[in-house]
Amino acid sequence: MPDFQRHTARCPPGKAAIGCGAEAQGNDAILVGSFPMDGADGWTGPGRQPRYSTVGIPVYVICAYR
Protein backbone atom coordinates (compact mmCIF):
# COMPACT_ATOMS: atom_id res chain seq x y z
CA MET A 1 0.00 0.00 0.00
CA PRO A 2 1.77 3.22 -1.10
CA ASP A 3 0.01 5.40 1.48
CA PHE A 4 1.29 3.28 4.44
CA GLN A 5 4.69 3.92 6.01
CA ARG A 6 6.52 2.98 9.19
CA HIS A 7 8.58 5.81 10.69
CA THR A 8 11.19 5.23 13.41
CA ALA A 9 13.38 7.20 15.79
CA ARG A 10 16.47 5.45 17.18
CA CYS A 11 18.63 6.05 20.22
CA PRO A 12 22.40 6.29 19.83
CA PRO A 13 24.44 3.19 20.73
CA GLY A 14 24.51 2.50 24.49
CA LYS A 15 21.25 4.33 25.17
CA ALA A 16 17.68 3.07 25.63
CA ALA A 17 14.33 4.69 24.95
CA ILE A 18 12.70 6.01 28.15
CA GLY A 19 10.03 8.24 26.64
CA CYS A 20 8.51 8.18 23.21
CA GLY A 21 5.57 8.92 20.99
CA ALA A 22 4.20 9.43 17.52
CA GLU A 23 1.47 11.61 16.08
CA ALA A 24 -0.52 11.99 12.89
CA GLN A 25 0.01 15.30 11.07
CA GLY A 26 -1.55 16.46 7.83
CA ASN A 27 -4.76 15.94 5.90
CA ASP A 28 -6.30 12.54 6.62
CA ALA A 29 -3.15 11.23 8.38
CA ILE A 30 -3.91 8.23 10.61
CA LEU A 31 -1.59 6.86 13.28
CA VAL A 32 -1.93 3.07 13.14
CA GLY A 33 0.29 2.26 16.13
CA SER A 34 3.01 3.54 18.45
CA PHE A 35 5.38 1.07 20.09
CA PRO A 36 8.99 0.37 21.15
CA MET A 37 11.46 -1.26 18.81
CA ASP A 38 13.06 -4.60 19.70
CA GLY A 39 15.81 -4.05 22.24
CA ALA A 40 14.27 -0.79 23.50
CA ASP A 41 16.68 1.22 21.32
CA GLY A 42 14.00 3.30 19.62
CA TRP A 43 10.35 3.83 18.77
CA THR A 44 8.15 3.04 15.76
CA GLY A 45 5.05 4.80 14.50
CA PRO A 46 3.28 3.25 11.51
CA GLY A 47 0.64 5.30 9.76
CA ARG A 48 -1.48 5.94 6.69
CA GLN A 49 -2.29 9.03 4.68
CA PRO A 50 -4.58 8.25 1.74
CA ARG A 51 -3.84 9.99 -1.56
CA TYR A 52 -0.29 11.02 -0.52
CA SER A 53 3.07 9.42 -1.37
CA THR A 54 4.52 10.30 2.05
CA VAL A 55 2.87 9.94 5.43
CA GLY A 56 2.85 12.72 8.05
CA ILE A 57 3.78 10.63 11.11
CA PRO A 58 6.62 12.19 13.11
CA VAL A 59 8.13 9.91 15.77
CA TYR A 60 9.89 11.15 18.91
CA VAL A 61 12.19 9.33 21.33
CA ILE A 62 13.90 10.35 24.57
CA CYS A 63 17.03 8.32 25.28
CA ALA A 64 19.12 7.67 28.40
CA TYR A 65 22.20 5.58 29.17
CA ARG A 66 21.37 1.97 29.97
Secondary structure in CASP SS format (residue, H / E / C, confidence):
PFRMAT SS
TARGET T0000
AUTHOR 0000-0000-0000
METHOD secondary structure of the structure
MODEL  1
M C 1.00
P C 1.00
D C 1.00
F E 1.00
Q E 1.00
R E 1.00
H E 1.00
T E 1.00
A E 1.00
R E 1.00
C C 1.00
P C 1.00
P C 1.00
G C 1.00
K E 1.00
A E 1.00
A E 1.00
I E 1.00
G E 1.00
C E 1.00
G E 1.00
A E 1.00
E C 1.00
A C 1.00
Q C 1.00
G C 1.00
N C 1.00
D C 1.00
A C 1.00
I E 1.00
L E 1.00
V C 1.00
G C 1.00
S C 1.00
F E 1.00
P E 1.00
M C 1.00
D H 1.00
G H 1.00
A H 1.00
D C 1.00
G E 1.00
W E 1.00
T E 1.00
G E 1.00
P E 1.00
G E 1.00
R E 1.00
Q C 1.00
P C 1.00
R C 1.00
Y C 1.00
S C 1.00
T C 1.00
V C 1.00
G C 1.00
I C 1.00
P C 1.00
V E 1.00
Y E 1.00
V E 1.00
I E 1.00
C E 1.00
A E 1.00
Y E 1.00
R C 1.00
END
